[in-house]
Amino acid sequence: MLDTTREIEVPEGVELSLAVAGLVSRSLAFMIDLIVRWVGLGTVSGILEYLGNFGQGLFLILVFVVEWFYPVLFEVFNQGQTIGKKSMGIMVINDDGTPTDWSSSIVRNLLRFADFLPMLFGFGVLSMLINKDFKRLGDLAAGTLVVHRRKIKEEKLSYEEEGLAPKISLTLEEQSAIISFAERSSKMSVSRTHELASYLGPWLEQDKTKKNPENEALLLKRMAKWLRGHQ
Amino acid sequence: MRQEEFEDRYVNHWKKFEVQINLAEALKLNKKKGEHSLKGFADNYRQLCYCLALARERHYSPLLIHRLEALVFRGHQSFYQKRLGIFQNIFHFILHGFPQAVRQQANFIWASSALFYLPLIVVFLLMLVFPDMIYMIVDPGTVTSMENMYDPAAERFGTERSSDSDFYMFGHYIRNNIGIAFQIFAGGILLTIGSQFYLLFNGFVFGAIAGHIYNIGYSETFFSFVIGHGAFELTGIVVAGGAGLQLGWAILSPGVYSRKQALVNAAKSSIQLVYGSIFLLLIAAFVEAFWSSTHMVSANTKYWVGGIFWILVIGYLTLLGRRKRLGLTKGSAHGS
């Protein structure tokens, strides 16, 4: 339950690790959808009221469609995302990572009724807490998965200094840790960057350092630059 | 190869592929426009997967790996999406697929029928002996409203309902009846218990009401009203029940599969029955709203038409869709 990533192997032989969405983000998405539905139906009912009984009949059909098929239409046509899911940055996919199709989406959304039983999504929550992929009953039957959609920002290593070769040879993990530090440093506060870098102070003991954390961070970044292959 | 060299070499490829993915995602809704620019999508996708594998193997930075993973994921989603051909296949499904599915799952359909019709008949017969039993099953308020609804002396039976209120009832029946069918289906995943409960419950109530109406002598208005759409509605409910039973049974008795896999398989197959049940219930709602309530025809005509509806439904589910299978076997016989 602590590890929320799930590996999916694609036919091309590589593995994707996806972050499975948990109870809270999914509940919030559901509530947002609920509000969207209410507001939408409320607006439409106001308009259809002028059409008398015919409008009322039309409204009831609309209520039926929205009640049962609102998530289906969004999941099929909007890349697995209802409005609520989109705002929470989560999406529905099939177990094998492919997009949801009609039948899997309809199954998971019709079975929402069983998840709701005995009250307030009792079975659904129970099932999500027992299952390591946070699947409710509908997900189990439909073979679907709700995952976080990763947002990727491209980070440029934008410092002027030249690359610097480390004095001792580093293992791959160590190299990757240093590069990762450099790539993420623009997202961290300056003091945090320095704090992290200072741990490596003794190890970094190269001629230019004089126990100055600013220097240490800079050294690490330069090293990262060298490790990435910048000459 | 160092990471930077690697990125420099392939970054243009990735950018190009990203443009293609954006295009593919935009094209998903309105097809056929500009398909030519997706040329080489598969090759690019495969190369991207290769890059990701290399980047992992060489322990390039996590950021790069995440970036590639996100791209591969989007590419995977675009590349392996299924055709969304539900509406093109709808006629084929109605003419062949649905009756075939019903016959394939005949056991569940029979079980579901038994769960619905047996209590219905038993309660109806009991009602003839113990008329007061109605108040144990249905609350008095509902009983009174039923009595008013089917009272032959009621004024409104003399006058025809306007067509727009017919449409109102149509909407009401769709929402109500198909909703019930969905509930019966969904309840099945709870080890069939939900489906059983709703089938038995509906059978009890229906039997009790029918018995009560018979006892107080309102038979003609009630049965002439019910028989027409009943053919579609009761069958639709029973089919949805069968679908629910199939779902739950897969968990109880998974056979050679794991319970999880058996459930997924059963869901794929039983959803066909649910589609069919929607089809039947749509017809039922239409008939109930526009035919069953009409007073322009005599009760006798309604019995006749209702009888024909039943024969049609049973004939439809037992006979249709067989010829295709024959044709296929013929074809294969020719082939060999």
Interface residues (C-beta under 8 A of the other chain):
Chain A: V10 P11 E12 G13 V14 L16 S17 L18 G52 N53 F54 Q56 G57 L58 F59 L60 I61 V63 F64 E67 W68 V76 F77 Q79 I93 D96 G97 T98 P99 D101 W102 S103 I106 V107 L110 L111 R112 F113 A114 L117 F123 L137 L140 A141 A142 G143 R150 I152 E154 E155 L172 E173 Q175 S176 I179 S180 E183 R184 L227 R228 G229 H230
Chain B: M1 R2 Q3 E4 E5 F6 E25 K28 L29 Y45 R46 C49 Y50 L52 A53 R56 R58 H59 Y60 S61 P62 L63 H66 R67 E69 A70 V72 F73 H76 Q77 Y80 Q81 K82 L84 I86 S162 D164 S165 F167 Y168 M169 F170 G171 H172 I174 R175 I178 G179 F182 Q183 F185 A186 G187 G188 I189 L190 G194 L247 K260 L263 V264 A266 A267 K268 I271 V274
